[in-house]
């Protein structure tokens, strides 16, 4: 599974997990914290290609701005988790 990161302010997403969903065009939620991304908030869209399904790409959205009393955005937290997982896999292979 490969991903391509696309920053965006406004986008419509007719495909969610390969199925057409009308709500995807009007409502967006963060894939990390699962809270809504409201108009005016900055966000990042991650495009996921899953060749095994043959349904085309799907998208995940993340808050790009910090919430009050937070040191990292949802996007940064997501990227940190991915990096930790990559590091752990690499460490296991080396041993």
Secondary structure, 3 states (H helix, E strand, C coil): CEEEEEEECCCCCCEECCEECHHHHCCCEECCCCCECCCCCCEEEEEEECCCCCCCCEEEEEECCCCCCCCCCHHHHHHHHHHHHHHHHHHHHHC
